[in-house]
Amino acid sequence: MEEGSSFWSIQLMWKCVNATATTLLAWFFLESAKKGFGPQTIPLKFALQNGDGETSFIFIAVHYWEYFLVAAIGIAAGLIGCAFVEINIRLTKLRRRLNFSKPLQLLEVIFFTVLMASLTWNLPLAYTVCKKDSFPDMEFIQFNCPDGEYNELATLLLATPSTYGLKHTFHAEAHAFTIQSLVIAGCVYLFVLLFLFGAKLVMGIFIPLLYAGSCFGRAIALSLKLDPFMYAVVGASALLA
């Protein structure tokens, strides 16, 4: 979908998204109405695939007022997206106006590569939070922590987003990461992505935006004592959109 979307009508894509979202919300409300709106929560059904063709389902209790919270997250992500696009356009115009030669284009890529490497390796050293590694199914990173423990920020920054990063934010237990570590990781990825997108290198924007959004969504859930799995998905979807 990511590759093919370049050839689709943007208007058609948004119509599909809006139709799907409206249908889902309407179905949830109708299901709640059928049950008389008794409890203050409604169960949401999520499908999980293990990669081997097997699907399992989990149910998450959601309060009615969380619809407004999800809408607020969508609005906030939209504002971040507007700022992201506007700044990126200005950077692209600046690159064209400066008319970088090929050696300068290469130096730009090297500079941001060194910057990203410096941030991802030095931030976990400067802000070290070690926790006992009691999650055998998760590939957490020890970094400079004692044996049997993992470094929160190193795990979030050094893990490959497409393989382990999203697995950590979507599936790790609620207390696996603190709010501060999640916010720092999300900001680092968003900041570096802002400057790299448009540089002379082959890169994708799909997975990094999903990952940054999932970090922010999980942080919001932890601050409000809500389900981190659900809001990691909400944050990832909102920032990507």
NUZA-457312 format. One record per residue: x, z, y of N, C-alpha, C in turn; residue number from 1. Coordinates in steps of 0.05 Angstrom, whole numbers, plus 32768, in hexadecimal, padded with zeros to 4 digits. Example, Ala and Ser with C-alpha at 12.3 -4.5 7.8 and 13.67 -1.06 7.14 Angstrom:
2
{{8108, 809C, 7F8E}, {80F6, 809C, 7FA6}, {8108, 809C, 7FBE}, 1}
{{8101, 808E, 7FD3}, {8111, 808F, 7FEB}, {8102, 809D, 8001}, 2}
***
This chain:
241
{{8010, 8000, 7FE8}, {8000, 8000, 8000}, {8011, 8000, 8019}, 1}
{{8027, 800F, 8018}, {8039, 8011, 802F}, {8044, 7FF5, 8036}, 2}
{{804D, 7FE6, 8022}, {8058, 7FCC, 8027}, {8043, 7FB8, 802F}, 3}
{{802C, 7FB9, 8021}, {8017, 7FA5, 8026}, {8008, 7FAA, 8040}, 4}
{{8009, 7FC2, 804B}, {7FF9, 7FC8, 8063}, {8002, 7FB7, 807B}, 5}
{{801A, 7FAC, 807A}, {8023, 7F9B, 8091}, {8012, 7F82, 8093}, 6}
{{8006, 7F7A, 807D}, {7FF6, 7F61, 807E}, {7FD8, 7F66, 807E}, 7}
{{7FD0, 7F7F, 8080}, {7FB4, 7F86, 8081}, {7FAA, 7F88, 809E}, 8}
{{7F90, 7F87, 80A1}, {7F84, 7F8C, 80BB}, {7F84, 7FAA, 80C0}, 9}
{{7F8F, 7FB2, 80D6}, {7F90, 7FCF, 80DD}, {7F73, 7FD9, 80E0}, 10}
{{7F62, 7FC9, 80EC}, {7F46, 7FD1, 80EF}, {7F39, 7FD6, 80D4}, 11}
{{7F3E, 7FC5, 80C1}, {7F32, 7FC8, 80A6}, {7F3D, 7FE2, 8099}, 12}
{{7F57, 7FE7, 809C}, {7F63, 7FFF, 8090}, {7F56, 8018, 809B}, 13}
{{7F52, 8019, 80B5}, {7F45, 8031, 80C1}, {7F28, 8034, 80B9}, 14}
{{7F1A, 801D, 80B6}, {7EFF, 801F, 80AC}, {7EFE, 802B, 8090}, 15}
{{7F11, 8023, 807F}, {7F12, 802E, 8064}, {7F18, 804C, 8064}, 16}
{{7F2B, 8054, 8075}, {7F32, 8070, 8077}, {7F1A, 8080, 8081}, 17}
{{7F0D, 8077, 8096}, {7EF6, 8086, 80A1}, {7EDF, 8087, 808E}, 18}
{{7EDA, 8071, 8080}, {7EC4, 8070, 806C}, {7ECA, 8084, 8055}, 19}
{{7EE3, 8085, 804C}, {7EEA, 8097, 8037}, {7EE7, 80B4, 803F}, 20}
{{7EF2, 80BA, 8057}, {7EF1, 80D6, 8061}, {7ED4, 80DF, 8066}, 21}
{{7EC4, 80CD, 8072}, {7EA8, 80D4, 8077}, {7E98, 80D9, 805E}, 22}
{{7E9D, 80C8, 804A}, {7E8F, 80CA, 8030}, {7E97, 80E5, 8023}, 23}
{{7EB0, 80EC, 8024}, {7EB9, 8104, 8017}, {7EAD, 811D, 8024}, 24}
{{7EAE, 811E, 803F}, {7EA2, 8134, 804D}, {7E84, 8137, 8048}, 25}
{{7E76, 8120, 8049}, {7E59, 8120, 8044}, {7E53, 812A, 8028}, 26}
{{7E63, 8122, 8015}, {7E5F, 812B, 7FF9}, {7E62, 8149, 7FF7}, 27}
{{7E77, 8154, 8004}, {7E7C, 8171, 8003}, {7E64, 8180, 800F}, 28}
{{7E5A, 8176, 8026}, {7E43, 8184, 8033}, {7E2A, 8182, 8022}, 29}
{{7E25, 816B, 8016}, {7E0D, 8168, 8005}, {7E0F, 817A, 7FEC}, 30}
{{7E27, 817C, 7FE1}, {7E2A, 818E, 7FCA}, {7E25, 81AB, 7FD2}, 31}
{{7E2E, 81B2, 7FEA}, {7E2A, 81CE, 7FF4}, {7E0C, 81D2, 7FFA}, 32}
{{7DFF, 81BE, 8006}, {7DE3, 81C1, 800C}, {7DD2, 81C4, 7FF3}, 33}
{{7DDA, 81B5, 7FDE}, {7DCB, 81B7, 7FC4}, {7DCC, 81D3, 7FB9}, 34}
{{7DE2, 81E1, 7FBF}, {7DE6, 81FC, 7FB4}, {7DDB, 8211, 7FC8}, 35}
{{7DD0, 8208, 7FDE}, {7DC3, 821A, 7FF1}, {7DD6, 8227, 8005}, 36}
{{7DEE, 821C, 8008}, {7E01, 8227, 801B}, {7E04, 8246, 8018}, 37}
{{7E02, 824F, 7FFF}, {7E03, 826C, 7FF9}, {7E1D, 8279, 8002}, 38}
{{7E33, 8274, 7FF4}, {7E4C, 8281, 7FFB}, {7E58, 8274, 8014}, 39}
{{7E6B, 8281, 8020}, {7E78, 8276, 8038}, {7E8F, 8262, 8031}, 40}
{{7E92, 825D, 8017}, {7EA7, 824A, 800F}, {7E9B, 8235, 7FFD}, 41}
{{7EA8, 821E, 7FFC}, {7EA0, 8208, 7FEA}, {7EB9, 8200, 7FDA}, 42}
{{7EB5, 81F9, 7FC1}, {7ECC, 81F1, 7FB1}, {7ED4, 81D4, 7FB5}, 43}
{{7EED, 81CE, 7FBA}, {7EF7, 81B3, 7FBB}, {7F06, 81AD, 7FA2}, 44}
{{7F02, 8196, 7F97}, {7F0E, 818E, 7F7E}, {7F25, 817B, 7F83}, 45}
{{7F3D, 8182, 7F79}, {7F55, 8172, 7F7D}, {7F5E, 8168, 7F62}, 46}
{{7F66, 814F, 7F60}, {7F70, 8143, 7F48}, {7F8F, 8143, 7F49}, 47}
{{7F9C, 814C, 7F34}, {7FB9, 814C, 7F32}, {7FC2, 813C, 7F1B}, 48}
{{7FD5, 812A, 7F20}, {7FE0, 811A, 7F0A}, {7FFD, 8123, 7F05}, 49}
{{8004, 8124, 7EEB}, {801F, 812E, 7EE4}, {8033, 8117, 7EE1}, 50}
{{802B, 80FF, 7EE6}, {803D, 80E8, 7EE4}, {803D, 80DB, 7EC8}, 51}
{{8030, 80E7, 7EB5}, {802E, 80DC, 7E9A}, {8012, 80D2, 7E93}, 52}
{{8002, 80CE, 7EA8}, {7FE7, 80C4, 7EA4}, {7FD2, 80D9, 7E9F}, 53}
{{7FDB, 80F3, 7E9F}, {7FC8, 8109, 7E9B}, {7FC0, 8114, 7EB6}, 54}
{{7FA6, 811A, 7EB8}, {7F9B, 8124, 7ED1}, {7F8E, 8140, 7ECC}, 55}
{{7F94, 8152, 7EDE}, {7F87, 816D, 7EDD}, {7F7A, 8172, 7EF8}, 56}
{{7F67, 8184, 7EF8}, {7F58, 8189, 7F11}, {7F5A, 81A7, 7F18}, 57}
{{7F5C, 81AC, 7F32}, {7F5C, 81C7, 7F3C}, {7F46, 81CA, 7F51}, 58}
{{7F3B, 81E1, 7F54}, {7F26, 81E6, 7F69}, {7F31, 81FA, 7F7D}, 59}
{{7F2D, 81F3, 7F97}, {7F36, 8204, 7FAD}, {7F1E, 820C, 7FBD}, 60}
{{7F1A, 8226, 7FC2}, {7F04, 822F, 7FD3}, {7F0B, 822B, 7FF0}, 61}
{{7EF9, 821E, 7FFF}, {7EFE, 8217, 801B}, {7EE7, 8222, 802C}, 62}
{{7EEE, 8230, 8041}, {7ED9, 823A, 8053}, {7ECE, 8223, 8064}, 63}
{{7EB6, 8226, 806D}, {7EA9, 8211, 807D}, {7EB9, 820D, 8097}, 64}
{{7EC2, 8222, 80A3}, {7ED0, 821F, 80BD}, {7EEB, 8210, 80BA}, 65}
{{7EF4, 820D, 80A1}, {7F0D, 81FF, 809D}, {7F0A, 81E1, 80A3}, 66}
{{7EF2, 81D7, 80A3}, {7EEE, 81BB, 80AB}, {7EF8, 81B7, 80C7}, 67}
{{7EF2, 81CA, 80D9}, {7EFB, 81C8, 80F5}, {7F19, 81CB, 80F7}, 68}
{{7F25, 81DC, 80E6}, {7F42, 81DF, 80E5}, {7F4F, 81C5, 80DD}, 69}
{{7F44, 81B8, 80C8}, {7F4F, 819F, 80BF}, {7F4D, 818A, 80D5}, 70}
{{7F36, 818A, 80E3}, {7F33, 8177, 80F9}, {7F48, 817C, 810F}, 71}
{{7F4D, 8196, 8115}, {7F61, 819D, 8129}, {7F7D, 8194, 8121}, 72}
{{7F83, 8197, 8107}, {7F9D, 818E, 80FD}, {7F9F, 8170, 8100}, 73}
{{7F89, 8162, 80FB}, {7F89, 8145, 80FE}, {7F8E, 813D, 811B}, 74}
{{7F81, 814B, 812E}, {7F85, 8145, 814A}, {7FA2, 814B, 8153}, 75}
{{7FAC, 8162, 814A}, {7FC8, 8169, 8151}, {7FDC, 8154, 8146}, 76}
{{7FD7, 814C, 812D}, {7FE8, 8138, 8121}, {7FE6, 811D, 8130}, 77}
{{7FCE, 8117, 8139}, {7FCA, 80FE, 8149}, {7FDA, 80FF, 8163}, 78}
{{7FDA, 8116, 8170}, {7FE9, 8119, 8189}, {8007, 8116, 8183}, 79}
{{8010, 8123, 816D}, {802C, 8120, 8166}, {8033, 8103, 8160}, 80}
{{8020, 80F5, 8152}, {8024, 80D9, 814C}, {8026, 80C8, 8165}, 81}
{{8015, 80CE, 8179}, {8016, 80BF, 8193}, {8031, 80C2, 81A0}, 82}
{{803A, 80DB, 81A1}, {8054, 80E1, 81AD}, {806A, 80D3, 819E}, 83}
{{8068, 80D4, 8183}, {807D, 80C7, 8172}, {807E, 80A9, 8178}, 84}
{{8067, 809C, 8179}, {8067, 807F, 817D}, {8071, 8078, 8199}, 85}
{{8068, 8087, 81AD}, {8070, 8082, 81C9}, {808E, 8085, 81CC}, 86}
{{8099, 809A, 81C2}, {80B6, 809F, 81C4}, {80C6, 8089, 81B5}, 87}
{{80BC, 8082, 819D}, {80C9, 806E, 818D}, {80C9, 8053, 819B}, 88}
{{80B3, 804C, 81A8}, {80B1, 8033, 81B7}, {80C6, 8033, 81CE}, 89}
{{80C8, 8049, 81DC}, {80DC, 804B, 81F1}, {80F9, 8049, 81E6}, 90}
{{80FE, 8055, 81D0}, {8118, 8052, 81C3}, {811E, 8036, 81BB}, 91}
{{810A, 8028, 81B0}, {810E, 800C, 81A8}, {8113, 7FFA, 81C0}, 92}
{{8105, 7FFF, 81D6}, {810A, 7FF0, 81EF}, {8126, 7FF5, 81FA}, 93}
{{812E, 800F, 81F8}, {8149, 8016, 8201}, {815E, 8008, 81F0}, 94}
{{815A, 8007, 81D6}, {816E, 7FF9, 81C5}, {816F, 7FDB, 81CC}, 95}
{{8158, 7FCF, 81D2}, {8158, 7FB2, 81D9}, {8165, 7FAE, 81F4}, 96}
{{8160, 7FC0, 8207}, {816B, 7FBD, 8221}, {818A, 7FC0, 8221}, 97}
{{8193, 7FD3, 8211}, {81B0, 7FD7, 820F}, {81BE, 7FC1, 81FF}, 98}
{{81AE, 7FB3, 81EF}, {81B8, 7F9C, 81DF}, {81D0, 7FA4, 81CF}, 99}
{{81CC, 7FB7, 81BD}, {81E1, 7FC1, 81AC}, {81EE, 7FAB, 819C}, 100}
{{8208, 7FAA, 819C}, {8216, 7F97, 818A}, {8215, 7FA2, 816E}, 101}
{{821D, 7F92, 815A}, {821C, 7F9B, 813E}, {822E, 7FB4, 8139}, 102}
{{8246, 7FB5, 8145}, {8256, 7FCE, 8141}, {8248, 7FE7, 814D}, 103}
{{823A, 7FE4, 8164}, {822C, 7FFA, 8170}, {8214, 8002, 815F}, 104}
{{8207, 7FEE, 8153}, {81F0, 7FF4, 8142}, {81F9, 8004, 8129}, 105}
{{8211, 7FFC, 811F}, {821C, 800B, 8108}, {8223, 8028, 8110}, 106}
{{822F, 802B, 8128}, {8237, 8045, 8132}, {821E, 8057, 8136}, 107}
{{8208, 804B, 813F}, {81EF, 805A, 8142}, {81E5, 8065, 8128}, 108}
{{81E6, 8054, 8113}, {81DD, 805D, 80F8}, {81F0, 8073, 80EE}, 109}
{{820A, 8070, 80F2}, {821D, 8084, 80E9}, {8219, 809E, 80F8}, 110}
{{8213, 809C, 8112}, {820F, 80B5, 8122}, {81F7, 80C5, 8117}, 111}
{{81E0, 80B7, 8113}, {81C9, 80C5, 810A}, {81CB, 80CF, 80ED}, 112}
{{81DB, 80C0, 80DD}, {81E0, 80C9, 80C2}, {81F0, 80E4, 80C2}, 113}
{{8205, 80E5, 80D3}, {8215, 80FD, 80D6}, {8203, 8114, 80E1}, 114}
{{81F2, 810D, 80F5}, {81E1, 8121, 8101}, {81CE, 812D, 80EC}, 115}
{{81C1, 811C, 80DC}, {81AF, 8126, 80C7}, {81BE, 8137, 80B3}, 116}
{{81D5, 812D, 80AA}, {81E5, 813D, 8097}, {81ED, 8158, 80A2}, 117}
{{81F4, 8158, 80BC}, {81FC, 8171, 80C8}, {81E5, 8185, 80CA}, 118}
{{81CE, 817B, 80D1}, {81B6, 818C, 80D4}, {81AE, 8198, 80B9}, 119}
{{81AD, 8186, 80A5}, {81A3, 818F, 808A}, {81B6, 81A2, 807C}, 120}
{{81D0, 81A1, 8083}, {81E3, 81B3, 8076}, {81E9, 81CC, 8087}, 121}
{{81E8, 81CA, 80A1}, {81EF, 81E1, 80B2}, {81D8, 81F3, 80B8}, 122}
{{81C0, 81E8, 80BA}, {81A8, 81F9, 80C0}, {81A3, 820D, 80AA}, 123}
{{81A5, 8206, 8090}, {81A2, 821A, 807B}, {81B8, 8230, 807C}, 124}
{{81CF, 8229, 8087}, {81E4, 823D, 808A}, {81DE, 8250, 80A1}, 125}
{{81D3, 8244, 80B7}, {81CD, 8254, 80CE}, {81B4, 8265, 80CA}, 126}
{{81A1, 825B, 80BB}, {8188, 8269, 80B6}, {8184, 826B, 8097}, 127}
{{8190, 8280, 808C}, {8190, 8283, 806F}, {817A, 8297, 8066}, 128}
{{8168, 828D, 8057}, {8153, 829F, 804B}, {8155, 829A, 802D}, 129}
{{815E, 82AF, 801E}, {8161, 82AD, 8001}, {814A, 82BB, 7FF4}, 130}
{{813F, 82AE, 7FDF}, {8129, 82BA, 7FCF}, {8130, 82B7, 7FB2}, 131}
{{8125, 82C9, 7FA2}, {8129, 82C9, 7F86}, {811C, 82B0, 7F7A}, 132}
{{812B, 82A1, 7F6A}, {8121, 8288, 7F5E}, {8110, 828F, 7F45}, 133}
{{80F7, 8293, 7F49}, {80E5, 8299, 7F33}, {80D2, 8282, 7F2D}, 134}
{{80DB, 826A, 7F34}, {80CA, 8252, 7F30}, {80DA, 823E, 7F1E}, 135}
{{80D8, 8241, 7F04}, {80E9, 8230, 7EF2}, {80E2, 8213, 7EF3}, 136}
{{80CA, 820C, 7EFC}, {80C1, 81F0, 7EFD}, {80CA, 81E2, 7F17}, 137}
{{80D5, 81F1, 7F2A}, {80DD, 81E5, 7F43}, {80FC, 81E3, 7F45}, 138}
{{8105, 81CD, 7F51}, {8122, 81C8, 7F54}, {812B, 81D3, 7F6F}, 139}
{{812E, 81EE, 7F71}, {8136, 81FA, 7F8A}, {8155, 81FA, 7F8B}, 140}
{{815F, 81FC, 7FA4}, {817C, 81F9, 7FA9}, {8187, 8214, 7FB0}, 141}
{{819C, 821C, 7FA2}, {81A9, 8237, 7FA6}, {81B8, 8237, 7FC1}, 142}
{{81C7, 8222, 7FC7}, {81D7, 8220, 7FDF}, {81EA, 8238, 7FE1}, 143}
{{81E8, 8248, 7FF6}, {81FA, 825F, 7FF9}, {81ED, 827A, 7FF2}, 144}
{{81D9, 8279, 7FE1}, {81CB, 8291, 7FD8}, {81D7, 829B, 7FBE}, 145}
{{81D3, 82B5, 7FB8}, {81DE, 82C0, 7F9F}, {81D1, 82B2, 7F87}, 146}
{{81DD, 82B6, 7F70}, {81D2, 82AB, 7F57}, {81B6, 82B5, 7F52}, 147}
{{81A5, 82A3, 7F49}, {8189, 82AB, 7F43}, {8177, 82A9, 7F5B}, 148}
{{8182, 82A1, 7F73}, {8172, 829E, 7F8B}, {8175, 8282, 7F96}, 149}
{{8163, 827B, 7FA8}, {8164, 8261, 7FB5}, {8162, 8263, 7FD3}, 150}
{{816D, 8250, 7FE1}, {816D, 824F, 7FFE}, {8154, 823E, 8007}, 151}
{{8142, 824B, 8015}, {8129, 823E, 801D}, {812E, 8224, 802C}, 152}
{{813D, 8226, 8042}, {8141, 8210, 8054}, {8151, 81FA, 8047}, 153}
{{8165, 8201, 8037}, {8175, 81ED, 8029}, {8164, 81DE, 8015}, 154}
{{8152, 81EC, 8008}, {8140, 81DF, 7FF5}, {812E, 81CA, 8003}, 155}
{{8124, 81D2, 801B}, {8113, 81C0, 802A}, {8121, 81A8, 8036}, 156}
{{813A, 81AD, 803F}, {8149, 8198, 804E}, {815A, 8186, 803C}, 157}
{{8164, 8191, 8026}, {8177, 8182, 8015}, {8169, 8174, 7FFE}, 158}
{{8151, 817C, 7FF7}, {8142, 816F, 7FE1}, {8138, 8154, 7FEA}, 159}
{{813A, 8141, 7FD9}, {8130, 8126, 7FDF}, {8111, 8127, 7FE2}, 160}
{{8106, 811F, 7FFA}, {80E9, 8122, 7FFE}, {80D8, 8114, 7FE9}, 161}
{{80E1, 80FC, 7FE1}, {80D0, 80EC, 7FCF}, {80CF, 80F7, 7FB2}, 162}
{{80E3, 8107, 7FAB}, {80E3, 8112, 7F8F}, {80DD, 8130, 7F8E}, 163}
{{80ED, 8140, 7F9C}, {80EA, 815D, 7F9B}, {80DC, 8169, 7FB4}, 164}
{{80E1, 815D, 7FCB}, {80D6, 8168, 7FE4}, {80B8, 816C, 7FE4}, 165}
{{80AA, 8156, 7FDE}, {808D, 8158, 7FDD}, {8083, 8169, 7FC7}, 166}
{{8092, 816A, 7FB1}, {808A, 817B, 7F9A}, {808C, 8199, 7FA3}, 167}
{{80A0, 819F, 7FB3}, {80A3, 81BB, 7FBD}, {808C, 81C2, 7FD0}, 168}
{{8085, 81B1, 7FE3}, {8070, 81B8, 7FF6}, {8054, 81B6, 7FEB}, 169}
{{8050, 81A5, 7FD7}, {8035, 81A1, 7FCB}, {8030, 81B5, 7FB5}, 170}
{{8044, 81BD, 7FA6}, {803F, 81CC, 7F8D}, {804C, 81E7, 7F8B}, 171}
{{805F, 81EE, 7F9D}, {806C, 8208, 7F9B}, {8059, 821E, 7FA2}, 172}
{{805E, 8236, 7F98}, {804D, 824D, 7F9D}, {804D, 8253, 7FBB}, 173}
{{8038, 8262, 7FC3}, {8034, 8267, 7FE0}, {804B, 8275, 7FED}, 174}
{{8058, 8287, 7FDF}, {806E, 8297, 7FEB}, {8089, 828A, 7FE6}, 175}
{{808A, 8271, 7FDD}, {80A4, 8265, 7FD8}, {80B4, 825F, 7FF1}, 176}
{{80A6, 8259, 8007}, {80B3, 8253, 8021}, {80A6, 8262, 8037}, 177}
{{80B5, 826A, 804B}, {80AB, 8278, 8063}, {80A1, 8263, 8077}, 178}
{{8092, 826D, 808A}, {8088, 825B, 80A0}, {809F, 824F, 80B0}, 179}
{{80B3, 8260, 80B6}, {80C9, 8257, 80C7}, {80D8, 8240, 80B9}, 180}
{{80DE, 8243, 809F}, {80ED, 822E, 8091}, {80DD, 8214, 8090}, 181}
{{80C3, 8216, 808C}, {80B3, 81FE, 808B}, {80B2, 81F0, 80A6}, 182}
{{80AF, 81FF, 80BB}, {80AE, 81F3, 80D6}, {80C9, 81E6, 80DD}, 183}
{{80DF, 81F3, 80D7}, {80FA, 81E8, 80DD}, {80FE, 81CE, 80CD}, 184}
{{80F7, 81CE, 80B4}, {80FB, 81B6, 80A3}, {80E9, 819F, 80AE}, 185}
{{80D0, 81A4, 80B5}, {80BF, 8190, 80BF}, {80C9, 8184, 80D9}, 186}
{{80D2, 8195, 80EB}, {80DC, 818C, 8105}, {80F5, 817B, 8102}, 187}
{{8107, 8183, 80F0}, {8120, 8174, 80EB}, {811A, 8158, 80E2}, 188}
{{8108, 8156, 80CE}, {8101, 813B, 80C3}, {80F3, 812A, 80D8}, 189}
{{80E1, 8136, 80E8}, {80D3, 8127, 80FC}, {80E6, 811D, 8112}, 190}
{{80F8, 812F, 811A}, {810B, 8128, 8130}, {811E, 8112, 8127}, 191}
{{812A, 8114, 8110}, {813D, 8100, 8107}, {812E, 80E5, 8101}, 192}
{{8116, 80E7, 80F6}, {8107, 80CF, 80F0}, {8100, 80C0, 810A}, 193}
{{80FB, 80CF, 811F}, {80F4, 80C3, 8139}, {810B, 80B0, 8143}, 194}
{{8123, 80B9, 8140}, {813A, 80A9, 8149}, {8143, 8094, 8135}, 195}
{{8140, 809A, 811C}, {8149, 8087, 8107}, {8137, 806F, 8104}, 196}
{{811D, 8073, 8108}, {8109, 805E, 8105}, {810D, 804A, 811C}, 197}
{{8117, 8033, 8116}, {811D, 801F, 812A}, {813B, 8018, 812B}, 198}
{{814B, 8029, 811F}, {8168, 8024, 811D}, {816D, 800E, 8108}, 199}
{{8185, 8003, 8108}, {818B, 7FED, 80F6}, {8192, 7FF7, 80DA}, 200}
{{817E, 8001, 80CC}, {8182, 8009, 80B0}, {8167, 8007, 80A2}, 201}
{{8169, 8004, 8088}, {8151, 8002, 8077}, {8147, 801F, 8071}, 202}
{{812E, 8024, 8079}, {8123, 803F, 8074}, {8105, 803E, 8074}, 203}
{{80F9, 8052, 8068}, {80DC, 8054, 8067}, {80D3, 806B, 8079}, 204}
{{80BB, 8069, 8082}, {80AF, 807E, 8093}, {8099, 808D, 8084}, 205}
{{8090, 8082, 806E}, {8079, 808D, 805F}, {807F, 80A8, 8054}, 206}
{{8093, 80AB, 8043}, {8099, 80C4, 8036}, {80A3, 80D9, 8049}, 207}
{{80B5, 80D3, 805C}, {80BE, 80E8, 806F}, {80A8, 80F4, 8080}, 208}
{{8095, 80E3, 8088}, {807E, 80ED, 8098}, {806C, 80FF, 8086}, 209}
{{8068, 80F6, 806D}, {8058, 8107, 805B}, {8066, 8122, 8058}, 210}
{{8080, 8122, 8055}, {808E, 813B, 8050}, {808D, 814D, 8068}, 211}
{{8093, 8142, 8080}, {8092, 8152, 8098}, {8076, 815E, 809C}, 212}
{{8061, 814D, 8098}, {8046, 8157, 809B}, {803F, 816D, 8087}, 213}
{{8049, 816A, 806E}, {8043, 817E, 805A}, {8050, 8199, 8061}, 214}
{{8068, 8198, 806D}, {8075, 81B0, 8076}, {8064, 81BE, 808C}, 215}
{{805B, 81AF, 809F}, {804B, 81BB, 80B5}, {8030, 81C5, 80AA}, 216}
{{8023, 81B6, 8099}, {800A, 81BE, 808E}, {800C, 81D8, 807D}, 217}
{{8021, 81D9, 806E}, {8026, 81F2, 805E}, {802B, 820A, 8070}, 218}
{{803A, 8205, 8086}, {8040, 821B, 8098}, {8026, 8225, 80A5}, 219}
{{8014, 8213, 80AD}, {7FFA, 821B, 80B8}, {7FEA, 822C, 80A4}, 220}
{{7FEA, 8223, 808B}, {7FDB, 8232, 8077}, {7FE6, 824E, 8073}, 221}
{{8000, 8250, 8073}, {800D, 826B, 806F}, {8007, 827D, 8087}, 222}
{{8007, 8272, 809F}, {8002, 8282, 80B7}, {7FE5, 828C, 80B7}, 223}
{{7FD2, 827D, 80AB}, {7FB6, 8285, 80AB}, {7FAD, 8290, 8090}, 224}
{{7FC1, 8293, 807D}, {7FBB, 829E, 8062}, {7FA6, 828D, 8054}, 225}
{{7FAA, 8272, 8055}, {7F99, 825F, 8047}, {7FA9, 8252, 8030}, 226}
{{7F9C, 8240, 8022}, {7FA9, 8234, 800B}, {7FBF, 8220, 8014}, 227}
{{7FD8, 8226, 800E}, {7FEE, 8214, 8017}, {7FEE, 81F9, 800A}, 228}
{{7FE4, 81F7, 7FF1}, {7FE3, 81DD, 7FE4}, {7FD1, 81C9, 7FF3}, 229}
{{7FB9, 81D3, 7FF9}, {7FA5, 81C1, 8007}, {7FAF, 81B9, 8022}, 230}
{{7FBA, 81CC, 8031}, {7FC2, 81C5, 804D}, {7FDD, 81B5, 804E}, 231}
{{7FED, 81B7, 8039}, {8004, 81A5, 8037}, {7FFA, 8188, 8035}, 232}
{{7FE5, 8184, 8025}, {7FD9, 8169, 8022}, {7FCC, 8160, 803C}, 233}
{{7FBE, 8173, 8049}, {7FB1, 816C, 8063}, {7FC5, 8165, 8078}, 234}
{{7FDA, 8175, 807A}, {7FEF, 8170, 808E}, {7FFE, 8156, 8089}, 235}
{{8004, 8151, 8070}, {8011, 8137, 8069}, {8000, 811F, 8070}, 236}
{{7FE7, 8121, 8069}, {7FD4, 810A, 806F}, {7FD1, 8107, 808D}, 237}
{{7FCE, 811D, 809B}, {7FC9, 811B, 80B8}, {7FE1, 810F, 80C7}, 238}
{{7FF9, 8118, 80C1}, {8010, 810E, 80CF}, {8016, 80F1, 80C7}, 239}
{{8011, 80EA, 80AE}, {8015, 80CE, 80A6}, {8002, 80BC, 80B5}, 240}
{{7FE8, 80C5, 80B7}, {7FD4, 80B4, 80C4}, {7FDB, 80B1, 80E2}, 241}
***
